[in-house]
Amino acid sequence: MKIAVIGAGYVGLITAAGLAEIGHQVICVDDDTRKIEVLNSGGMFFYEPNLGDLVKRNQGAKRLEFISQVEVALEKCPVIFICVGTPPLENGDADLSSLELVARRISEHARGYHLVIEKSTVPVQTGRRLQKHFGTYGNNPLFQCDVASNPEFLREGSGVEDFFHPDRIVVGVDSERAAGLLEEIYHPLLRQSFACPVHENCGNRPRVPFVVTDINSAELIKHASNSFLAMKISFINMVADLCEAVGADVEKVAEAVGMDRRIGAGFLRPGVGFGGSCFPKDLQAFVRVGRNSGCDFTLLREVERINQSRIDLFIKKIKDELWVLRGKRIGVWGLAFKPRTDDVRFSPSLAVIRRLLAEGALVRAYDPQAMEKAKAVVPEIEYCSDAYAAAEGAEALLALTEWEEFLRLDLTKVFQIMARPLILDGRNMFPRARMAAHGFEYVDIGRGSPARKHLQMVP
Ligand SMILES: NC(=O)c1ccc[n+]([C@@H]2O[C@H](COP(=O)([O-])OP(=O)(O)OC[C@H]3O[C@@H](n4cnc5c(N)ncnc54)[C@H](O)[C@@H]3O)[C@@H](O)[C@H]2O)c1
């Protein structure tokens, strides 16, 4: 099938390359000509495991091309996936201006039948608005369209894997034609009948559930899913605080709680809170949708409040150890909002760093992938060439993104090069016993009494 994917960001590029890999002819459009130039010259402008190879292979096979003129793609492709950003406005509403702009371009240029699929995360009833928009502005008599919702659930860092092996594919439609086209597009994924480009041996893969709903419900499924996951994180963070207060171990509590199949083990990891381009904004947008619909969403406002207070709590832990921060040299391991991505949007690490800077601390940071993106938004810190350089001479080291690379570091060396061997672990990345064995002062989250330290004198 000939498919246009509008927006070549994390979701659009993975979707475009994935659809090409399962046999479709895909034109990926982005109005940022710089990104299109990078992609057409064989480069990538963000880090996502497995994606570069997938893009190159499908470009080489002539199943995937990149352009910046939407009208060219509309001429060739009856199916359009909209994957543009929907960032938060000041008031928490989703900013739908990019989506609306794409809709305008479609109504100006499209001829014949098109299936317009919203893959961007949008508030419930956006599909209805799109239908109304096309009814009002699609004044070309040759233009006919169906609108569908197909929310995306991929996770940055494992986005390619998630594309090929989703838990479910949800489509919101109001015509059989739209449902049929979407089933045809996703047929190889639903049957898991493609040669997997990620795993050499996937084994017997079960069929993927195909959930067909009305458009409103599909839109709601996405916001409800992300809000529920965010709720799990805030819940375990609340429990972690109690564990710390009473001397219990949140890791053990979370492990046993998660063994209950009704609850599940995922998203029960305490820390400095959730960030990224999805959870914070989707939660806010869902709260706004609830409010605008007269529903009591106090529960989710609390989820948000607890998450924001994680940063205050972590700063308090730092100050409990270092007292005055002005002039103190502090190392930071990790800038991305989570490992295996270079995305720093709403990263808790950057939130902590901004607070440290406001208090006059000298911050030296390292991240395996996210330094360029972080530099663009927080230029005023020192960026280090590796994790050891960030630790060198530091009076405290903050572990804020759980990259595997940090687990493999030579901790004896880290101990020797720090001015004070104090590690504050915002992700409970390291086992306490290991840190104690190396002689570190070690502060973590909810794993028993606070700041249980090794008693060795600081050299
Ligand atoms: N990033 C994720 O993990 C993730 C997961 C699920 C859903 N989503 C949702 O998917 C959507 C896209 O997210 P993303 O992270 O890929 O965003 P992104 O910012 O990485 O990418 C959006 C892209 O759209 C392009 N764009 C904007 N306006 C355009 C226009 N008028 N024409 C052509 N291109 C245009 C931008 O240049 C950019 O490259 C959002 O609604 C997001 O909430 C994201």
The ligand as a MOL file (V3000), in Angstrom:
LIG
                    3D

  0  0  0     0  0            999 V3000
M  V30 BEGIN CTAB
M  V30 COUNTS 44 48 0 0 0
M  V30 BEGIN ATOM
M  V30 1 N 7.9550 9.8830 21.5260 0
M  V30 2 C 7.2620 8.8720 21.9920 0
M  V30 3 O 7.7650 7.9870 22.6920 0
M  V30 4 C 5.7900 8.7690 21.6830 0
M  V30 5 C 5.1160 7.5550 21.9220 0
M  V30 6 C 3.7560 7.4680 21.6370 0
M  V30 7 C 3.0900 8.5710 21.1180 0
M  V30 8 N 3.7660 9.7360 20.9070 0 CHG=1
M  V30 9 C 3.0250 10.8600 20.3220 0
M  V30 10 O 3.3550 10.9590 18.9450 0
M  V30 11 C 3.3860 12.3230 18.5150 0
M  V30 12 C 4.7510 12.6370 17.9300 0
M  V30 13 O 5.7170 12.4820 18.9530 0
M  V30 14 P 7.2790 12.4890 18.6300 0
M  V30 15 O 7.9740 12.1910 19.9080 0
M  V30 16 O 7.5380 11.6870 17.4410 0 CHG=-1
M  V30 17 O 7.4760 14.0470 18.2830 0
M  V30 18 P 8.7280 14.7130 17.5680 0
M  V30 19 O 8.7410 16.1110 18.0450 0
M  V30 20 O 9.9340 13.8690 17.7550 0
M  V30 21 O 8.3660 14.6630 16.0130 0
M  V30 22 C 7.3800 15.4300 15.4080 0
M  V30 23 C 7.8410 15.7500 13.9850 0
M  V30 24 O 6.7810 16.3660 13.2730 0
M  V30 25 C 7.3380 17.3590 12.4340 0
M  V30 26 N 6.2890 18.3100 12.0720 0
M  V30 27 C 5.6610 19.2160 12.8470 0
M  V30 28 N 4.7370 19.8990 12.1410 0
M  V30 29 C 4.7730 19.3940 10.8880 0
M  V30 30 C 4.0600 19.6810 9.6850 0
M  V30 31 N 3.1060 20.6130 9.6620 0
M  V30 32 N 4.3530 18.9610 8.5860 0
M  V30 33 C 5.3210 18.0200 8.5970 0
M  V30 34 N 6.0130 17.7080 9.7050 0
M  V30 35 C 5.7540 18.3850 10.8300 0
M  V30 36 C 8.4580 17.9600 13.2710 0
M  V30 37 O 9.4180 18.6400 12.4830 0
M  V30 38 C 9.0200 16.7150 13.9470 0
M  V30 39 O 10.0880 16.1360 13.1990 0
M  V30 40 C 3.0370 13.1400 19.7550 0
M  V30 41 O 1.6610 13.3810 19.7570 0
M  V30 42 C 3.4000 12.2100 20.9020 0
M  V30 43 O 2.6620 12.4680 22.0620 0
M  V30 44 C 5.0990 9.8560 21.1620 0
M  V30 END ATOM
M  V30 BEGIN BOND
M  V30 1 1 1 2
M  V30 2 2 2 3
M  V30 3 1 2 4
M  V30 4 1 4 5
M  V30 5 2 4 44
M  V30 6 2 5 6
M  V30 7 1 6 7
M  V30 8 2 7 8
M  V30 9 1 8 9
M  V30 10 1 8 44
M  V30 11 1 9 10
M  V30 12 1 9 42
M  V30 13 1 10 11
M  V30 14 1 11 12
M  V30 15 1 11 40
M  V30 16 1 12 13
M  V30 17 1 13 14
M  V30 18 2 14 15
M  V30 19 1 14 16
M  V30 20 1 14 17
M  V30 21 1 17 18
M  V30 22 2 18 19
M  V30 23 1 18 20
M  V30 24 1 18 21
M  V30 25 1 21 22
M  V30 26 1 22 23
M  V30 27 1 23 24
M  V30 28 1 23 38
M  V30 29 1 24 25
M  V30 30 1 25 26
M  V30 31 1 25 36
M  V30 32 1 26 27
M  V30 33 1 26 35
M  V30 34 2 27 28
M  V30 35 1 28 29
M  V30 36 1 29 30
M  V30 37 2 29 35
M  V30 38 1 30 31
M  V30 39 2 30 32
M  V30 40 1 32 33
M  V30 41 2 33 34
M  V30 42 1 34 35
M  V30 43 1 36 37
M  V30 44 1 36 38
M  V30 45 1 38 39
M  V30 46 1 40 41
M  V30 47 1 40 42
M  V30 48 1 42 43
M  V30 END BOND
M  V30 END CTAB
M  END
